[in-house]
């Protein structure tokens, strides 16, 4: 068996997010204040709706979540406290949304105050790509997305590779045209999740957990990949892999996609 084509890309985080992106996020979110307030009042118009759609709904699921809790935890007491507290919380909830989203509410100022937390999105951008400024007509694709596009036979990524990417062989699609299109977003979403969690774990010196995160993600992605493959690449001797692994030379995740032929 031989490699028909192979892509390797390393995730590289931008040092900061583009100012234009941060400003757009702030202004877009602040512009939604009135609509958020109206939607909340429509969905939860009174205490009865609050009890049904928030309090009871939350308590029912919380009890399901705690079904297996045992040992030193008294699950019944925990569930009782959560249900009782939520059941009487409507007035506080209503006051809170009025103060935050009503006329002159503090929502907009809180968006400005917390905007720096949005900069954590650079961990996502490092995996998927971004447009550096409004005048950039193309932006960049980063490895998680680039690997999936290549598996679909998309030739565009080949034109935009940089020092973080390498490609060898002759590109061909390995995906069924319909199933591949449907599965691609799921592979990208799980790849992004794994890259972000692995980087967080590494920054917390949890290297063993970091590697486990990537190993588990590879298992999930492999199952998704097998659903999306076309009949040829499901055949004997063919092997398509999309692998996430930690690269110590760059302190981030490396994405390797390989198309093996018999």
C-alpha positions in Angstrom: 0.0 0.0 0.0 1.2 3.5 -0.8 0.3 7.1 0.1 -1.8 8.6 -2.8 -1.8 12.0 -1.1 -1.0 13.4 2.3 -1.6 16.7 4.1 0.1 17.9 7.3 -0.8 21.1 9.0 0.1 22.6 12.4 -2.3 24.7 14.4 -0.9 28.2 15.1 -2.7 30.6 17.3 -2.8 34.3 16.3 -1.2 36.4 19.0 -4.4 38.4 19.2 -7.7 38.6 17.3 -8.3 41.3 14.6 -9.6 44.5 16.1 -12.3 44.6 13.5 -13.5 41.2 14.6 -13.7 42.2 18.3 -15.5 45.4 17.4 -18.0 43.6 15.2 -18.7 41.1 17.9 -19.4 43.9 20.5 -21.6 46.0 18.3 -23.6 43.1 16.9 -24.3 41.7 20.4 -25.2 45.1 21.8 -27.6 45.7 18.9 -29.5 42.6 20.0 -30.4 43.8 23.4 -33.9 44.8 22.7 -34.6 41.6 20.7 -33.2 39.4 23.5 -35.4 41.2 26.0 -38.5 40.8 23.8 -37.8 37.2 23.1 -37.4 36.4 26.8 -40.6 38.1 27.7 -42.4 36.3 24.9 -41.1 32.9 25.9 -41.4 33.5 29.7 -44.3 35.9 30.0 -45.2 35.1 33.6 -44.4 33.0 36.7 -46.3 30.0 35.4 -44.2 29.9 32.2 -41.1 30.3 34.3 -42.0 27.4 36.5 -42.7 25.1 33.5 -40.0 26.1 31.0 -37.1 27.0 33.4 -37.6 25.7 36.9 -39.3 22.3 36.4 -37.5 21.7 33.1 -34.1 22.3 34.8 -34.9 20.3 37.9 -36.2 17.3 35.9 -33.0 17.2 33.9 -30.8 17.8 36.9 -32.4 14.9 38.7 -31.7 12.7 35.7 -28.1 13.9 35.8 -27.7 12.9 39.4 -29.3 9.4 39.1 -25.9 7.7 39.5 -24.5 9.9 42.2 -23.8 8.0 45.4 -21.1 7.5 48.0 -20.6 10.6 50.2 -23.2 12.6 48.2 -26.8 12.7 49.3 -28.4 12.9 45.8 -31.9 13.4 47.2 -30.9 16.4 49.2 -29.0 17.9 46.3 -32.0 17.5 44.0 -34.5 18.8 46.6 -32.5 22.0 47.2 -32.1 22.7 43.5 -35.8 22.2 42.8 -37.0 24.3 45.8 -34.6 27.2 45.0 -35.6 27.4 41.4 -39.3 27.1 42.2 -39.2 30.4 44.1 -36.8 32.3 41.8 -39.2 33.9 39.3 -39.2 37.4 40.9 -35.4 37.5 41.1 -35.2 36.2 37.5 -37.6 38.8 36.2 -35.8 41.6 38.0 -32.6 40.5 36.6 -33.7 40.5 33.0 -35.4 43.8 33.4 -32.3 45.4 34.8 -30.1 43.8 32.1 -32.1 44.0 29.0 -34.8 46.6 29.6 -34.6 50.3 28.6 -31.3 51.7 29.9 -30.3 48.2 31.0 -26.7 47.4 31.7 -26.3 44.7 29.0 -24.3 46.9 26.6 -21.9 48.1 29.3 -21.3 44.5 30.4 -20.5 43.5 26.8 -17.8 46.2 26.7 -16.4 45.2 30.1 -16.2 41.5 29.2 -15.0 41.9 25.6 -11.5 40.8 26.4 -12.9 37.3 27.3 -14.0 37.0 23.7 -10.3 37.0 22.7 -10.3 33.4 23.7 -11.8 32.8 20.3 -8.2 32.9 18.9 -7.9 29.3 20.1 -10.8 28.5 17.6 -9.4 30.7 14.9 -6.1 28.9 15.1 -7.9 25.7 14.2 -10.4 26.9 11.6 -8.9 30.1 10.1 -9.9 33.7 9.9 -9.8 37.0 8.0 -7.2 39.3 9.3 -8.9 42.5 8.3 -12.0 43.7 6.4 -9.9 44.4 3.3 -8.6 40.8 3.1 -10.8 39.2 0.5 -9.7 35.6 1.2 -8.5 35.1 4.8 -6.9 31.8 5.7 -8.0 28.3 6.2 -6.3 26.6 9.1 -5.5 22.9 9.5 -8.8 21.4 10.9 -10.8 22.9 8.1 -8.1 22.5 5.4 -7.9 18.8 6.1 -11.6 18.2 5.7 -11.8 20.3 2.5 -9.0 18.3 0.9 -10.8 15.1 1.8 -13.7 16.4 -0.2 -11.4 17.0 -3.2 -11.5 20.8 -2.9 -8.4 22.2 -4.6 -8.7 25.7 -3.2 -6.7 25.0 0.0 -3.7 24.1 -2.2 -3.5 27.7 -3.3 -3.5 29.1 0.2 -1.0 26.9 2.1 1.7 28.6 4.1 4.7 27.5 6.2 2.4 25.6 8.6 1.1 23.3 5.8 2.5 20.7 3.5 1.0 18.6 0.8 2.3 15.7 -1.3 0.8 13.4 -3.9 -2.2 13.9 -6.2 -5.4 15.2 -4.6 -8.6 13.3 -5.0 -11.9 13.3 -3.2 -12.3 10.4 -0.7 -15.8 11.3 0.3 -19.2 10.4 -1.0 -20.5 13.7 -2.5 -23.7 13.7 -0.4 -22.6 12.0 2.9 -19.2 13.9 2.8 -21.0 17.2 2.6 -23.3 16.3 5.5 -20.5 14.8 7.8 -17.9 17.5 7.2 -19.3 20.0 9.7 -19.3 17.3 12.4 -15.7 16.4 11.8 -14.7 20.1 11.8 -16.6 20.8 15.0 -15.1 17.8 16.9 -11.6 18.7 15.6 -12.0 22.2 16.8 -13.2 21.0 20.2 -10.2 18.7 20.6 -7.7 21.3 19.5 -9.0 23.8 21.9 -9.2 21.4 24.9 -5.8 19.9 24.1 -4.2 23.4 24.1 -5.9 24.3 27.3 -4.8 21.1 28.9 -1.2 21.7 27.8 -1.2 25.2 29.2 -2.3 23.7 32.5 0.5 21.1 32.3 -1.9 18.3 32.0 0.0 16.6 29.3 -1.4 13.1 29.8 -4.9 14.4 29.7 -4.0 16.4 26.6 -2.9 13.3 24.8 -6.1 11.5 25.9 -8.3 14.2 24.6 -6.6 13.9 21.1 -6.7 10.1 21.2 -10.4 10.1 22.1 -11.2 12.7 19.4 -9.4 10.6 16.8 -11.6 7.7 17.6 -14.8 9.8 17.1 -13.5 11.4 13.9 -12.5 8.0 12.5 -16.1 6.8 13.0 -17.5 9.9 11.3 -15.0 9.5 8.5 -16.0 6.0 7.8 -19.6 7.1 7.3 -18.5 9.8 4.8 -16.2 7.7 2.6 -17.1 6.9 -1.0 -17.4 3.2 -2.0 -13.9 3.2 -3.6 -12.2 4.3 -0.4 -14.2 1.8 1.7 -12.7 -1.0 -0.4 -10.0 -3.5 0.6 -6.6 -2.0 0.8 -7.7 1.6 1.0 -7.2 3.5 4.2 -8.1 7.2 4.8 -7.1 8.7 8.1 -7.5 12.1 9.8 -5.3 12.2 12.8 -4.8 14.9 15.5 -1.6 14.7 17.5 0.5 16.9 19.7 3.6 18.5 18.1 6.1 19.5 20.8 8.1 21.6 18.3 5.3 24.1 18.0 3.4 23.4 21.3 0.1 22.8 19.5 -1.8 20.2 17.5 -0.8 18.7 14.2 -3.4 17.5 11.7 -2.4 14.7 9.3 -4.7 13.5 6.6 -3.5 10.5 4.6 -5.1 8.7 1.6 -3.7 5.2 1.2 -4.2 3.1 -1.9 -3.7 -0.7 -2.3 
